[in-house]
Amino acid sequence: MKVLLLGAAFCAAMCLSTTLVRAQLLFSYEPGEPGMPYAGNPGIYTVSTSTTTGVTNGTQSIQASVPVPQFGGPGSSAFTDAVRAAAINGAPAVAIDMTVPSKSFGFGNIDLQFFQTGMRGGAGFDEARFSPTFATSSGQTITLQIPLTTTQFGTPHILLDPALPWSYQIDLSFNSADQGPFVFQFDNLRAVPEPASSALLAIGGVAVGTLRRRA
C-alpha cells in the first residue's frame, strides 16, 4: 500500500511538473517589459527589483517590502497587450515563483487583482481566487498556482478586453508575530494551460487501478 501511495504521489508531481513546463510566460520582470515599473498599493509597500534574490527567469525579480503585515502588494503600470490578455482569458490558472522571507507566519496567501475600464460589469477591477498557503515555506522559493476560473466576486473567469489598457497587482494577505520588514520576491508569472486537478486525476487513476486489482 505504501508503495502505491508513493507511486501516486510521484505521478501527481510529474503531472504538475509537466503542466508547468508547458505554461506560457507572461511576465519575468525584466527591464522594459510591459507593466514596468511596478508601485506599491497601498503606498506602505516599497517595490523594487532584485538581481540576486528570487530570480528564477531572466536577470531580475520584482521585490516588495512592507514594515508590517498589510493587504496589498506590487501593482503594474497600465499597458495594452492583446497577447497576454488572451493568454490570461484562456488559462484556468497562473503560476508564479515566490521567495518567502525567513519569518514565521500564521497564514499567508496571494492572489492577483486586475484593473480595466468596464471590467466586472463596470466595477473596473476583478480579483482571482487565493493561492495555496505560503506560510509553511519560510525562507524558501516556491511556486504557487492562482485559480482564474472563479473570482473573489463570483464572476466565472477573469476576463480582459484585449483591445483596452489593463494592469494587475500581486496581492499579499498574511500575518506574523515577527518584526518587519517583510521582503518578498516574485518572478516567472505564467499562464498554466491545464487545471492543477490533472495531478489529482493521476492519483485517482492509481487508486482506481488498485481497487480493480483487489476486486
C-alpha positions in Angstrom: 0.0 0.0 0.0 2.8 2.4 0.9 4.5 1.7 -2.5 1.2 2.5 -4.2 0.8 5.8 -2.3 4.4 6.7 -3.2 3.7 5.9 -6.8 0.5 8.1 -6.8 2.5 11.0 -5.2 5.2 10.6 -7.9 2.6 10.6 -10.7 1.0 13.7 -9.2 4.3 15.5 -9.0 5.2 14.5 -12.6 1.8 15.7 -13.9 2.2 19.1 -12.2 5.8 19.4 -13.4 4.7 18.7 -17.0 1.9 21.3 -16.8 4.2 24.0 -15.5 6.8 23.2 -18.2 4.1 23.8 -20.8 3.0 27.1 -19.2 3.2 30.3 -21.2 5.4 33.0 -19.8 3.5 36.2 -19.1 6.0 38.3 -17.0 9.6 37.9 -15.9 10.0 41.5 -14.6 12.9 42.4 -17.0 13.8 46.0 -17.9 11.5 47.5 -20.5 8.9 44.7 -20.1 5.2 45.8 -20.3 3.9 46.7 -16.9 7.2 48.1 -15.6 7.7 49.9 -13.3 5.6 48.5 -10.5 4.5 50.5 -7.5 3.2 49.6 -4.1 -0.5 49.6 -3.4 -1.1 50.8 -0.8 1.9 53.1 -0.5 3.2 51.3 2.6 4.7 48.8 0.2 8.1 49.7 -1.3 8.6 48.0 -4.7 11.9 47.5 -6.4 13.8 44.8 -8.3 16.4 42.3 -7.3 19.2 40.7 -9.4 20.4 38.4 -6.5 17.3 37.1 -4.7 14.3 35.3 -6.1 15.4 35.3 -9.7 14.0 32.2 -11.5 13.6 33.5 -15.0 15.8 36.1 -16.7 18.0 38.5 -14.8 15.8 40.0 -12.1 12.8 39.5 -9.9 10.3 42.1 -8.6 10.6 42.8 -4.8 8.0 44.1 -2.4 8.8 45.2 1.1 6.4 46.2 3.9 7.2 47.1 7.5 4.1 45.4 9.0 1.6 42.9 7.7 -0.7 44.7 5.3 -3.0 43.5 2.5 -1.7 44.8 -0.8 1.5 44.5 -2.9 3.2 45.4 -6.2 1.0 46.8 -8.9 2.0 47.1 -12.6 1.7 50.2 -14.8 -1.1 50.3 -17.3 -0.4 48.9 -20.7 -2.2 47.4 -23.7 -1.2 43.8 -24.6 -3.7 41.7 -26.5 -1.4 38.5 -26.5 -1.0 38.5 -22.7 -4.7 39.4 -22.2 -5.8 36.4 -24.4 -3.5 34.1 -22.5 -5.0 35.1 -19.2 -8.5 34.8 -20.5 -7.9 31.3 -21.8 -6.0 29.9 -18.8 -7.6 28.1 -15.9 -4.8 29.3 -13.6 -1.5 31.2 -13.4 1.7 30.1 -11.6 4.2 32.4 -10.0 7.5 31.8 -8.3 7.6 33.4 -4.8 10.6 33.8 -2.4 9.2 33.9 1.1 11.1 35.8 3.8 12.6 33.9 6.7 9.8 34.9 9.1 7.1 32.9 10.9 3.6 33.3 9.5 0.2 32.4 11.0 -1.3 32.4 7.5 -0.2 33.7 4.1 -1.7 33.6 0.6 -1.5 35.7 -2.6 -3.9 36.4 -5.4 -4.0 38.7 -8.5 -6.2 41.7 -8.9 -6.8 43.0 -12.5 -7.8 46.6 -13.4 -9.5 47.6 -16.6 -12.3 50.1 -17.6 -15.7 48.2 -17.7 -14.3 45.0 -16.0 -16.7 43.1 -13.8 -19.9 44.8 -15.0 -18.4 48.3 -14.8 -16.6 47.9 -11.5 -13.3 48.4 -13.2 -11.5 45.5 -11.5 -11.8 41.8 -10.7 -9.8 39.6 -8.4 -8.7 36.0 -8.8 -9.0 33.4 -6.0 -6.3 32.9 -3.5 -3.3 30.6 -3.9 -2.4 27.8 -1.5 -0.6 29.0 1.6 3.0 30.2 1.7 3.0 30.3 5.5 4.8 26.9 5.8 7.6 27.8 3.3 9.6 30.4 5.3 12.9 31.2 3.7 12.1 29.2 0.5 11.4 29.9 -3.1 8.2 28.2 -4.1 5.7 28.0 -7.0 2.1 29.0 -6.2 -0.9 28.5 -8.5 -3.6 31.0 -8.6 -7.0 29.9 -10.0 -8.6 32.2 -12.6 -11.8 30.2 -13.3 -13.6 31.5 -10.2 -13.1 35.0 -8.8 -13.5 36.5 -5.4 -16.6 38.4 -6.6 -18.4 35.4 -8.1 -17.7 36.1 -11.8 -16.9 32.9 -13.7 -13.4 33.8 -15.0 -11.0 36.7 -15.1 -11.9 38.4 -18.4 -9.8 41.2 -20.0 -10.7 43.1 -23.2 -7.6 42.6 -25.3 -8.1 46.0 -27.0 -8.1 48.1 -23.9 -5.3 49.1 -21.5 -5.1 47.0 -18.3 -2.9 46.5 -15.3 -2.7 44.0 -12.5 -1.4 43.7 -8.9 0.0 40.8 -6.8 -1.9 41.0 -3.5 -0.4 39.6 -0.3 -2.5 38.6 2.6 -0.6 37.4 5.7 0.0 37.8 9.4 3.1 37.3 11.5 4.2 37.8 15.1 7.7 38.6 13.9 9.1 42.1 13.4 9.3 43.6 9.9 10.3 44.5 7.4 8.8 41.6 5.3 10.6 41.4 2.0 9.1 39.2 -0.8 10.3 38.5 -4.3 8.2 37.3 -7.3 9.3 36.0 -10.7 8.2 34.0 -13.7 4.5 34.6 -13.8 3.0 32.3 -16.4 -0.4 31.0 -17.7 -1.0 27.4 -16.9 -2.6 25.5 -19.8 -4.3 22.8 -17.8 -6.0 22.7 -14.4 -3.9 21.7 -11.4 -6.5 19.0 -10.9 -4.6 16.9 -13.5 -2.4 15.8 -10.7 -5.4 14.7 -8.7 -6.6 12.7 -11.7 -3.3 10.9 -11.7 -3.8 9.9 -8.1 -7.4 8.9 -8.8 -6.2 6.7 -11.7 -3.7 4.8 -9.4 -6.4 4.4 -6.7 -8.9 3.0 -9.2 -6.3 0.6 -10.6 -5.6 -0.6 -7.1 -9.3 -1.3 -6.4 -9.7 -3.2 -9.7 -6.8 -5.4 -8.9 -8.2 -6.2 -5.5 -11.7 -7.0 -6.8 
